[in-house]
Amino acid sequence: MVLFTENNEQDSSDFSARKADLIDKHVGQRLRDRRRSLDLSQQDIAQILGISYQQVQKYECGLNRISAGRLYMLSHIMSVKVSHFYDGLPPAEDMLMGKIDMADVMMPNVETLPNPNIRDALTDLVRAIRDSKMM
């Protein structure tokens, strides 16, 4: 995707690789959550797909991007729609406009932690890091 500035110069800074990484990490987390809810191991998924369990680990951590074809197969294996892996992401418009950062994507996951003290401490830490970058 290429965006143009008022001078018609190419500007790709609005959608950086960093924002794409946020999506990859979110999709990987959704993959991990669904796999665990089905009581499947990384090895189980790897065998079905004909890949290594290490590759599944990399997908789940967001280190490697999942191709469209592989995501389609994963949705079939896990009996969900492809859109399941994107549920919970902020609107694309906000990401494109630079209104979303890692803290915004992480915060919903923090809310699922069982210990309220850890939840509060982690929330405070993430906000402090975000605020320190703004100064």
C-alpha positions in Angstrom: 0.0 0.0 0.0 1.4 3.3 -1.0 0.0 6.6 0.3 0.7 10.0 -1.4 1.4 13.2 0.4 0.1 16.6 -0.9 3.3 16.8 -3.1 2.4 13.4 -4.6 5.5 11.9 -3.0 5.2 8.3 -1.8 4.7 8.1 2.0 4.7 4.7 3.6 5.3 6.0 7.1 1.6 6.0 7.9 1.5 2.2 7.8 4.8 0.9 9.2 6.0 -2.6 9.6 5.6 -2.0 13.3 1.8 -1.7 12.9 1.8 -4.9 10.7 3.6 -6.6 13.5 0.8 -5.7 15.9 -1.6 -7.5 13.7 0.7 -10.6 13.4 1.0 -10.8 17.2 -2.8 -10.4 17.6 -3.5 -13.2 15.0 -0.9 -15.4 16.7 -2.5 -14.9 20.1 -5.9 -15.7 18.7 -4.4 -18.8 17.1 -2.9 -19.9 20.4 -6.1 -19.2 22.4 -8.2 -21.3 19.9 -5.6 -24.1 19.8 -5.6 -24.3 23.6 -9.4 -24.2 23.8 -9.6 -27.2 21.5 -6.9 -28.9 23.7 -4.6 -29.3 20.7 -0.8 -29.2 20.9 1.5 -27.2 18.6 2.7 -30.6 17.4 -0.9 -31.6 16.5 -1.3 -28.5 14.4 2.1 -28.9 12.8 1.4 -32.5 11.8 -1.8 -31.6 10.1 -0.2 -28.7 8.2 3.0 -30.6 7.4 5.3 -28.1 9.2 7.4 -28.1 12.3 6.0 -27.3 15.8 8.6 -24.5 15.9 6.9 -22.9 13.0 3.6 -23.0 14.9 5.4 -21.4 17.9 6.7 -18.6 15.6 3.2 -18.0 14.3 1.7 -17.9 17.8 4.4 -15.4 18.9 3.9 -13.2 15.9 7.5 -13.7 14.8 6.5 -15.2 11.5 3.5 -13.9 9.4 0.8 -16.5 8.6 0.1 -16.6 4.9 -3.5 -16.2 3.6 -3.6 -19.8 2.5 -2.2 -21.2 5.8 -4.7 -19.0 7.8 -7.5 -20.4 5.7 -6.4 -24.0 6.5 -6.0 -23.1 10.2 -9.5 -21.7 10.3 -10.8 -25.0 8.8 -8.7 -27.1 11.3 -10.0 -25.0 14.2 -13.6 -24.8 13.0 -13.7 -21.0 12.9 -14.1 -18.4 10.2 -10.9 -16.6 9.1 -12.2 -13.4 10.7 -12.0 -15.1 14.1 -8.3 -14.4 14.1 -8.8 -10.7 13.5 -11.6 -10.3 16.1 -10.7 -7.7 18.7 -8.3 -5.7 16.6 -8.9 -1.9 16.6 -10.4 -0.4 13.5 -8.0 -0.3 10.5 -8.7 3.4 10.1 -7.2 4.1 13.6 -4.2 2.0 12.8 -3.6 3.8 9.5 -4.0 7.2 11.1 -1.4 6.3 13.8 -3.9 6.4 16.6 -3.1 2.9 17.8 0.0 1.6 19.4 1.1 -1.7 21.1 -0.5 -0.6 24.5 -3.9 -0.3 22.9 -3.7 -3.8 21.5 -2.3 -5.3 24.6 -4.7 -3.8 27.1 -7.7 -6.1 26.4 -5.4 -9.1 27.0 -4.3 -7.7 30.3 -7.9 -7.6 31.5 -8.1 -11.4 31.2 -5.4 -12.0 33.8 -6.9 -13.6 36.9 -4.9 -11.8 39.6 -6.2 -8.2 40.0 -2.9 -7.0 41.6 -0.8 -8.2 38.6 -3.4 -6.8 36.2 -3.3 -3.4 37.8 0.5 -3.4 38.0 0.9 -4.4 34.4 -1.6 -1.8 33.3 0.3 0.9 35.2 3.6 -0.2 33.7 2.3 -0.2 30.1 0.8 3.3 30.6 4.0 4.6 32.1 6.0 3.3 29.2 3.6 4.8 26.7 3.6 8.1 28.5 7.4 8.2 28.7 7.6 7.8 24.9 5.3 10.8 24.4 7.5 13.2 26.3 
